[in-house]
Amino acid sequence: MVIATKLMTANELLRMPHGNFRWELLKGELIQMTPAGAKHGTIANRLDIKLGVFVQAKKLGIVCAAETGFILKRNPDTVRGADVSFISTERIPLGGPPSGYWQFAPDLAVEVISPNDTASEVQTKVIEYLEAGTRLVWVVDPESKTVSSYRSLDDVRVLTLADSLDGADVVPGFVMPVKELFEQFLN
């Protein structure tokens, strides 16, 4: 016996009560996300602040915090919320940010790996962002203290504590030493 499951849309997800969990949508299926841990939140916040101040000063666009939804695919819908994201000025609608989800992928998506994330889950998100048009994806690994910078699946750089994040042509002029992301966690 086969039981059909009704797929959820981005609009239905937006109207759901939030409670103690975050939710994402993967090909119409609801995915429950647990709240981030302290290390994860500290690292994401540090990058969010540094990137946000830079982007605002240079009037390059908007930096969004975690849980900001982006519709990456339709029918069935996929809605993801990067830990930090950037949208360039030229892509922001005339009326400003929407009250619902962004209808497109961010220019930059940042994922900070949580202890419960699997390599497969993280790789799936990277692929989804890139396929939806994200031009740069940073995957921050608190355990190895590295950042993997994806321009495509063929153009990946692994940055260590000796390197710096570079916004390249996506966030022109933005540079941040990787070491600054992990300052409180270096022994």
C-alpha positions as CSV (number, residue, x, y, z in Angstrom):
1,M,0.0,0.0,0.0
2,V,1.4,3.4,-1.0
3,I,0.4,6.5,1.0
4,A,0.6,9.8,-0.9
5,T,2.2,12.6,1.0
6,K,1.0,16.2,0.3
7,L,3.9,18.4,-0.6
8,M,4.1,21.7,1.1
9,T,4.6,25.0,-0.7
10,A,6.8,28.0,0.3
11,N,3.6,30.0,1.1
12,E,2.4,27.3,3.4
13,L,5.8,27.2,5.1
14,L,5.7,30.9,5.6
15,R,2.3,30.7,7.5
16,M,3.5,27.8,9.8
17,P,3.9,28.5,13.5
18,H,7.5,28.7,14.5
19,G,7.7,27.4,18.1
20,N,11.1,26.1,19.2
21,F,12.3,25.0,15.7
22,R,13.4,26.4,12.4
23,W,12.0,24.9,9.3
24,E,13.3,24.5,5.7
25,L,11.6,23.0,2.7
26,L,13.4,20.5,0.5
27,K,11.5,19.6,-2.7
28,G,8.2,20.3,-0.9
29,E,9.1,18.2,2.2
30,L,9.3,19.9,5.6
31,I,12.7,19.6,7.4
32,Q,12.9,20.5,11.1
33,M,16.1,22.3,12.1
34,T,17.2,22.4,15.7
35,P,18.3,25.7,17.2
36,A,22.0,26.5,16.6
37,G,24.5,25.8,19.4
38,A,26.6,28.5,21.1
39,K,29.8,28.0,19.0
40,H,27.8,28.0,15.8
41,G,25.9,31.1,16.7
42,T,29.0,33.0,17.8
43,I,30.8,32.3,14.6
44,A,27.8,33.1,12.4
45,N,27.2,36.3,14.3
46,R,30.9,37.4,14.0
47,L,30.7,37.0,10.2
48,D,27.3,38.6,10.0
49,I,28.4,41.7,11.9
50,K,31.7,42.1,10.0
51,L,30.1,41.5,6.6
52,G,27.0,43.6,7.4
53,V,29.0,46.7,8.5
54,F,31.2,46.4,5.3
55,V,28.2,46.0,3.0
56,Q,26.3,48.9,4.6
57,A,29.3,51.3,4.5
58,K,29.9,50.5,0.8
59,K,26.2,50.5,0.0
60,L,26.6,47.1,-1.8
61,G,23.3,45.6,-0.8
62,I,21.7,43.7,2.2
63,V,23.1,41.1,4.6
64,C,20.6,38.8,6.1
65,A,20.8,36.8,9.3
66,A,20.0,33.2,9.9
67,E,16.5,32.0,9.2
68,T,15.9,34.4,6.3
69,G,14.2,32.2,3.6
70,F,15.2,32.0,0.0
71,I,13.1,30.1,-2.5
72,L,15.7,28.1,-4.5
73,K,13.3,26.0,-6.5
74,R,9.6,25.8,-7.4
75,N,7.2,22.9,-8.0
76,P,8.0,21.3,-5.6
77,D,9.4,24.2,-3.6
78,T,12.7,24.3,-1.9
79,V,13.2,27.0,0.7
80,R,16.6,27.3,2.5
81,G,17.8,29.8,5.1
82,A,21.6,30.3,5.1
83,D,23.3,31.2,8.4
84,V,24.4,34.5,6.7
85,S,23.5,35.7,3.3
86,F,24.1,38.7,1.0
87,I,22.0,40.2,-1.8
88,S,23.5,42.8,-4.1
89,T,21.8,46.2,-4.5
90,E,20.9,45.6,-8.1
91,R,18.8,42.5,-7.2
92,I,16.8,44.1,-4.4
93,P,13.2,44.9,-5.6
94,L,12.2,48.6,-5.9
95,G,10.0,48.3,-2.8
96,G,12.8,46.8,-0.7
97,P,13.0,43.4,0.8
98,P,9.8,41.3,0.6
99,S,7.8,40.6,3.7
100,G,7.9,36.9,2.8
101,Y,10.8,34.9,1.4
102,W,13.2,36.1,-1.2
103,Q,12.1,34.8,-4.6
104,F,15.7,33.9,-5.6
105,A,19.0,32.6,-4.3
106,P,21.4,35.0,-2.5
107,D,24.6,36.2,-4.2
108,L,26.5,34.8,-1.1
109,A,25.3,32.1,1.2
110,V,27.2,31.1,4.3
111,E,26.6,27.8,6.1
112,V,28.3,27.2,9.5
113,I,28.5,23.4,10.1
114,S,26.7,22.3,13.3
115,P,27.6,19.1,15.2
116,N,24.5,17.3,13.9
117,D,25.1,18.2,10.2
118,T,26.2,15.4,8.0
119,A,28.7,15.9,5.1
120,S,26.0,14.9,2.7
121,E,23.5,17.4,4.1
122,V,26.0,20.2,3.8
123,Q,27.0,19.2,0.3
124,T,23.4,19.1,-0.8
125,K,22.9,22.7,0.4
126,V,26.0,23.8,-1.5
127,I,24.7,22.2,-4.7
128,E,21.2,23.7,-4.2
129,Y,22.6,27.2,-3.7
130,L,25.0,27.0,-6.7
131,E,22.3,25.5,-9.0
132,A,19.9,28.2,-8.0
133,G,22.3,30.9,-9.0
134,T,24.3,31.7,-5.8
135,R,27.7,33.0,-7.0
136,L,29.7,32.3,-3.8
137,V,29.1,29.8,-1.0
138,W,31.2,29.7,2.2
139,V,31.1,26.6,4.4
140,V,32.5,27.3,7.8
141,D,33.8,24.3,9.8
142,P,34.2,25.1,13.5
143,E,35.9,21.7,14.2
144,S,38.7,22.0,11.6
145,K,38.7,25.8,11.8
146,T,38.5,26.0,8.0
147,V,36.3,27.7,5.4
148,S,35.5,26.1,2.1
149,S,34.9,28.7,-0.5
150,Y,32.8,27.5,-3.5
151,R,32.4,29.5,-6.8
152,S,31.2,26.2,-8.4
153,L,31.7,22.6,-7.6
154,D,34.8,22.7,-9.7
155,D,36.2,25.9,-8.1
156,V,36.6,25.2,-4.4
157,R,39.3,26.6,-2.1
158,V,39.8,25.4,1.5
159,L,41.0,28.3,3.6
160,T,42.9,27.8,6.9
161,L,43.7,30.1,9.8
162,A,46.5,31.5,7.8
163,D,44.2,32.6,5.0
164,S,41.5,35.3,4.5
165,L,38.0,35.2,3.2
166,D,37.7,37.3,0.1
167,G,34.4,38.6,-1.3
168,A,35.9,38.6,-4.8
169,D,33.5,40.1,-7.4
170,V,30.4,39.1,-5.2
171,V,31.2,41.4,-2.3
172,P,34.0,43.5,-3.8
173,G,36.6,44.7,-1.3
174,F,35.5,42.5,1.6
175,V,38.4,40.7,3.3
176,M,38.4,39.0,6.7
177,P,41.1,36.8,8.2
178,V,39.7,33.3,8.8
179,K,41.4,33.4,12.2
180,E,39.0,36.2,13.3
181,L,36.0,33.7,12.9
182,F,37.5,31.4,15.4
183,E,39.3,33.8,17.9
184,Q,37.4,32.6,21.0
185,F,38.0,29.0,20.1
186,L,41.8,29.0,19.6
187,N,43.9,27.3,22.3
